[in-house]
Amino acid sequence: MSKRSALRIALASAGLVALPAAHAVTVGNTDFTVGGYIKLDAMVTQTSGGQIPTGIGREFYVPGLTPTGTSDESANFDMHARQTRLFTKSTTTLDNGKAVKGYFEIDFMATAGGDERITNGYSPELRHAVFSYENWTMGQTWSTYMDTTVLPDSLDFIGNTDGTVFVRQAQIRYTSGAFQFALENPQTTVTPFAGGARIVTDDNAMPDLVARFNHAAAWGSFSAALLAREISYENGAINDSTYGYGLGLNAKVNLPGGDDLRLTLNHGEGLGRYVALNASNDAVLTAGNDLEAIGVTAYAAAYRHNWNPKWRSSLVWSQLLVDNEVALTGLAVPEAIHSVSANLIKQVADKLLVGIELRHANQALESGADGDLNRLQFSARYDF
């Protein structure tokens, strides 16, 4: 390899230059591909129940952050490029003749660091760091319980957030034909007795267990996933664990003209961390410091329509329903959260798009209080 090629690889890894995604560069016995995109988001947000604090709730839709107070808030304008991301793919031919494949990706979406006063210099965040060899996948990537094919064609960071699974975590996954089995990193979120600030524990003695079936055909795709997990909390006088489960059904249906319908349904107890960005916790503490799993149902539907080769739209509905035992959780917890959005996207060229998206969302608490969010978003994205 020439010095010029080595320099180009180094600069690409640092995000200073882009390598064409269609071409790989070989270093020794490893092929590298670098890609990603640069994305600008500009949005106007109005809420009926108070102001969303500066942070991620102002930069993409986070269901649990919709305010439920009593005062209308004037519209806020925000603009950022934090969804911008960079990835590298690698394939290495081993001395046994077999290949190991790696994938590494970062963005700046939910990290601490810079503010909006001067430089907006945000820290990078690890999204994926994973490799696969034969039937095994190891590292951090999308949870095996999550089916990414049902994420909508949205300008928002996720799109069907209220009703879908969205989790990246470390795991060991084995794939055999249409079946996948995984051990994944556990974590527990708890509501204190009678309500209060979320408790995040790291007391699990066993990993989260996932089994999934995938099917793809000319009509589209289908997956069914089962999650079993331990929910645990140990802190002085509190030392208890219980078990939770989740059942997920997902489908993407191809329609005439390149249109499609994307459907997802998840139901379980102790599933809160996996759906709606943890708007509901996994469990609640009783007066006797025992854990009781909280039941949730989450579902979403997205219809994508191609107006012509340049223009397309998606209509998205999603909802989270929480089965709280209010004698334990108190009344200041979400009972139901939903949102509906519609967009219009123009594919200006192969690697360049612009679009607008309108979203309406509502969060209702067990107390009867609720709040609306209305957001108009403009986005522009260059893929490389």
C-alpha positions in Angstrom: 0.0 0.0 0.0 1.3 3.5 -0.9 1.9 6.2 1.6 -0.8 8.2 0.0 -3.4 5.4 0.5 -2.3 5.0 4.1 -2.8 8.7 4.7 -6.2 8.6 3.1 -7.3 5.8 5.4 -6.1 7.6 8.5 -7.9 10.8 7.5 -11.1 8.9 6.7 -11.0 7.2 10.1 -10.7 10.6 11.7 -13.7 11.8 9.7 -11.6 14.4 7.8 -12.1 12.9 4.3 -14.7 10.6 2.9 -14.0 7.4 1.0 -16.5 6.5 -1.8 -18.9 4.0 -0.2 -18.9 1.9 -3.3 -15.1 1.3 -3.2 -13.1 -0.5 -0.5 -9.5 0.1 0.3 -7.3 -2.9 1.2 -4.8 -2.7 4.1 -3.0 -6.0 4.4 -5.7 -8.7 4.4 -8.5 -6.3 5.5 -10.8 -4.4 3.2 -12.2 -1.1 4.6 -15.2 0.9 3.6 -16.0 4.3 5.1 -19.3 6.1 4.8 -22.0 8.0 6.7 -23.9 11.2 6.2 -24.1 14.9 7.2 -27.6 16.0 8.3 -29.0 19.4 9.3 -32.2 19.5 11.3 -34.2 22.7 12.0 -37.4 22.6 13.9 -40.1 24.7 15.5 -41.7 23.2 18.6 -44.8 24.3 20.5 -46.0 22.6 23.7 -49.1 23.1 25.7 -47.9 22.0 29.2 -44.6 24.0 29.7 -41.2 24.1 28.0 -39.1 21.1 27.1 -35.6 21.7 28.7 -32.7 22.4 26.3 -31.3 19.0 25.3 -32.3 15.9 23.4 -36.1 16.5 23.7 -35.6 19.7 21.7 -33.5 17.9 19.1 -35.6 14.9 18.4 -38.8 13.4 19.6 -38.6 11.8 23.1 -42.1 10.7 24.2 -41.5 10.9 28.0 -40.3 14.5 27.7 -43.6 16.0 26.4 -44.6 18.5 29.3 -47.9 17.9 31.1 -48.1 21.1 33.1 -50.8 23.8 32.9 -49.0 26.7 31.0 -48.8 27.0 27.2 -45.3 27.6 25.9 -44.4 29.9 23.1 -42.8 28.2 20.1 -39.1 27.4 20.2 -36.7 27.2 17.2 -33.8 24.8 17.3 -31.2 23.9 14.7 -28.4 21.3 14.9 -26.3 18.8 12.9 -25.9 16.3 15.7 -27.4 13.3 13.8 -24.4 13.4 11.5 -22.7 10.0 11.6 -19.6 8.1 10.4 -19.2 4.4 10.0 -16.4 2.0 8.9 -16.9 -1.5 7.7 -14.1 -4.1 7.5 -13.7 -7.6 6.2 -10.6 -9.5 7.1 -9.5 -12.8 5.5 -8.1 -15.0 8.3 -5.3 -17.6 8.1 -8.0 -20.3 8.1 -9.5 -18.9 4.9 -12.6 -17.7 6.6 -13.7 -14.0 7.0 -14.5 -11.9 10.0 -16.5 -8.7 9.4 -16.6 -5.6 11.6 -18.7 -2.6 11.8 -18.0 0.6 13.8 -20.3 3.7 13.9 -20.5 7.0 15.8 -22.7 10.0 15.9 -23.2 13.1 18.1 -27.0 12.8 18.8 -27.3 12.3 22.6 -24.0 13.2 24.1 -22.9 15.8 26.5 -20.2 18.4 25.7 -20.6 21.6 23.8 -23.4 24.1 24.2 -25.1 26.5 21.7 -23.4 29.7 22.8 -20.1 29.5 20.8 -18.8 26.3 19.2 -21.6 23.7 19.5 -18.8 21.1 19.9 -20.4 17.9 20.9 -18.7 14.7 21.9 -19.0 11.6 19.6 -21.1 8.7 20.8 -20.5 5.0 20.2 -23.5 3.6 18.2 -22.1 0.3 17.0 -18.9 -1.7 17.6 -19.5 -5.2 16.5 -18.0 -8.1 14.5 -19.3 -11.3 13.1 -17.6 -14.7 12.4 -19.5 -17.6 10.9 -22.8 -17.8 12.8 -21.7 -15.6 15.7 -22.1 -11.8 16.3 -20.4 -10.1 19.2 -20.1 -6.5 20.3 -22.5 -3.6 20.6 -25.3 -3.2 18.1 -29.1 -3.2 17.8 -30.8 -5.5 20.3 -31.8 -8.9 18.7 -35.3 -8.1 20.1 -35.5 -5.1 17.8 -36.4 -5.3 14.1 -35.0 -2.3 12.3 -37.0 -2.9 9.1 -40.1 -1.4 10.7 -38.5 1.9 11.5 -40.3 4.5 9.2 -38.8 6.7 6.5 -38.8 9.7 8.9 -36.9 12.9 9.3 -37.1 12.5 13.1 -34.3 10.5 14.6 -36.6 7.5 15.1 -40.1 8.3 13.8 -42.4 5.8 15.4 -40.8 6.3 18.8 -43.9 5.8 21.1 -44.7 2.4 19.8 -41.4 0.8 18.9 -38.3 -1.0 20.3 -35.1 1.1 20.2 -32.1 -0.3 22.0 -28.4 -0.7 21.2 -26.4 -2.8 23.6 -23.5 -5.3 24.0 -24.5 -8.9 23.1 -23.5 -12.4 22.0 -25.8 -13.5 19.2 -26.0 -16.9 17.4 -27.8 -17.1 14.0 -29.0 -20.4 12.6 -31.0 -20.0 9.4 -34.1 -18.0 10.2 -33.5 -18.1 14.0 -31.4 -15.9 16.2 -30.5 -16.4 19.9 -28.8 -13.8 22.1 -27.4 -13.0 25.5 -27.6 -9.2 26.0 -26.4 -6.7 28.5 -29.0 -6.2 31.3 -30.1 -3.0 33.0 -33.1 -2.2 35.2 -35.1 1.0 35.7 -37.4 1.3 38.7 -40.1 3.7 39.9 -39.9 4.4 43.7 -42.9 3.5 45.9 -45.5 6.3 45.4 -43.5 7.8 42.6 -40.4 9.9 42.2 -37.2 10.1 40.2 -36.3 7.1 38.1 -33.8 4.6 39.8 -31.3 3.0 37.4 -29.8 -0.1 38.8 -27.0 -2.3 37.6 -27.7 -5.3 39.9 -28.7 -8.0 37.4 -27.2 -11.5 37.9 -28.2 -12.8 34.4 -28.2 -11.3 30.9 -31.3 -10.5 29.0 -32.3 -13.5 26.8 -33.7 -13.1 23.3 -35.0 -15.5 20.7 -36.1 -14.3 17.3 -37.5 -15.7 14.1 -37.1 -13.9 10.7 -38.9 -14.5 7.4 -38.4 -12.7 4.1 -40.3 -13.2 0.9 -41.3 -11.2 -2.2 -44.3 -9.7 -0.3 -42.1 -8.3 2.4 -40.8 -9.5 5.8 -41.9 -10.8 9.2 -40.3 -11.3 12.5 -41.4 -12.6 15.9 -39.2 -12.1 19.0 -39.3 -13.2 22.6 -37.5 -11.5 25.4 -36.9 -12.9 28.9 -35.2 -10.8 31.5 -34.3 -10.4 35.2 -35.3 -7.2 36.9 -33.2 -6.6 40.0 -32.5 -3.9 42.6 -30.1 -4.1 45.5 -29.4 -1.1 47.8 -29.1 -1.5 51.5 -32.4 -2.7 52.9 -33.7 -3.3 49.3 -32.7 -6.6 47.8 -35.2 -8.1 45.4 -35.6 -9.3 41.9 -38.4 -10.4 39.6 -38.8 -11.4 36.0 -40.1 -9.7 32.9 -40.9 -10.7 29.3 -41.7 -9.2 26.0 -43.3 -10.5 22.8 -42.7 -8.6 19.6 -44.3 -9.0 16.2 -43.1 -7.0 13.2 -43.9 -6.9 9.5 -43.0 -4.9 6.4 -45.4 -5.3 3.5 -44.4 -4.3 0.0 -47.1 -2.6 -1.9 -47.5 -1.6 -5.6 -45.5 1.3 -6.9 -42.7 0.9 -4.3 -45.0 1.8 -1.4 -44.8 -0.2 1.8 -46.6 -0.6 5.2 -44.5 -1.1 8.3 -46.2 -2.6 11.4 -44.9 -3.4 14.9 -46.6 -4.6 18.1 -44.9 -5.3 21.5 -46.4 -6.4 24.7 -45.0 -7.5 28.0 -44.2 -6.9 31.6 -40.9 -5.4 32.7 -40.4 -4.3 29.0 -40.3 -0.5 29.7 -36.6 0.0 29.0 -37.0 -1.4 25.5 -39.9 0.7 24.2 -40.6 4.4 23.7 -37.1 5.3 24.9 -37.9 4.1 28.4 -40.9 6.4 28.9 -42.2 3.9 31.5 -39.9 2.0 33.9 -39.4 -1.7 34.1 -40.8 -2.1 37.6 -42.1 -0.3 40.7 -41.1 -0.8 44.4 -43.8 -1.8 46.8 -44.1 -0.5 50.4 -42.3 -3.6 51.5 -39.4 -2.9 49.0 -40.4 -5.7 46.6 -40.3 -5.2 42.8 -43.4 -5.5 40.7 -43.0 -5.5 36.9 -45.0 -2.9 35.0 -47.0 -4.0 32.0 -46.8 -2.1 28.6 -48.2 -2.4 25.2 -46.6 -0.5 22.3 -47.6 -0.5 18.6 -47.0 1.5 15.5 -47.9 1.7 11.8 -46.2 3.6 9.0 -47.3 3.9 5.4 -44.8 5.1 2.8 -45.9 6.4 -0.6 -43.8 7.3 -3.6 -45.4 10.2 -5.5 -42.9 9.9 -8.3 -39.1 8.9 -8.5 -38.2 12.2 -6.7 -40.9 12.7 -4.1 -42.2 10.5 -1.3 -44.2 10.7 1.9 -44.7 8.7 5.1 -47.7 8.8 7.5 -46.8 7.4 10.9 -48.9 6.5 14.0 -47.5 5.1 17.2 -48.7 4.6 20.8 -47.6 3.4 24.2 -50.1 2.2 26.8 -48.9 1.6 30.4 -50.6 -0.7 32.9 -49.6 1.1 36.1 -50.7 0.0 39.6 -51.3 3.6 40.8 -51.3 2.6 44.5 -47.6 1.8 44.0 -46.5 4.2 41.2 -48.5 7.3 42.2 -50.3 9.4 39.7 -47.4 11.3 38.1 -46.5 8.5 35.7 -47.5 8.1 32.0 -50.7 6.2 31.2 -50.7 6.7 27.4 -48.4 8.5 24.9 -49.1 8.7 21.2 -47.9 10.7 18.2 -48.8 11.0 14.5 -46.5 12.5 11.9 -46.5 13.1 8.1 -43.7 14.2 5.9 -42.8 15.2 2.4 -39.3 14.3 1.2 -37.6 15.2 -2.1 -34.7 13.0 -3.3 -32.8 15.8 -5.0 -30.1 13.5 -6.2 -28.8 10.0 -5.4 -27.0 11.1 -2.3 -28.9 14.3 -1.3 -32.4 14.8 0.2 -34.4 17.5 1.8 -37.8 17.3 3.5 -40.3 18.7 5.9 -42.2 16.8 8.7 -45.1 17.7 10.9 -45.7 15.9 14.2 -48.4 16.0 16.8 -47.9 14.2 20.1 -49.7 13.8 23.4 -48.6 12.5 26.8 -51.3 11.6 29.4 -50.5 10.9 33.0 -52.5 8.7 35.5 -53.5 11.9 37.3 -55.5 13.1 34.3 -53.0 15.8 33.4 -51.8 15.8 29.8 -49.8 17.8 27.3 -49.5 18.2 23.6 -46.4 18.7 21.4 -46.6 20.2 17.9 -43.4 20.2 15.8 -42.5 21.3 12.3 -39.1 20.0 11.1 -37.0 20.7 8.1 -34.1 18.4 7.3 -31.3 18.2 4.7 -29.0 15.2 4.4 -26.0 14.4 2.3 -24.9 10.7 2.2 -21.4 9.8 1.4 
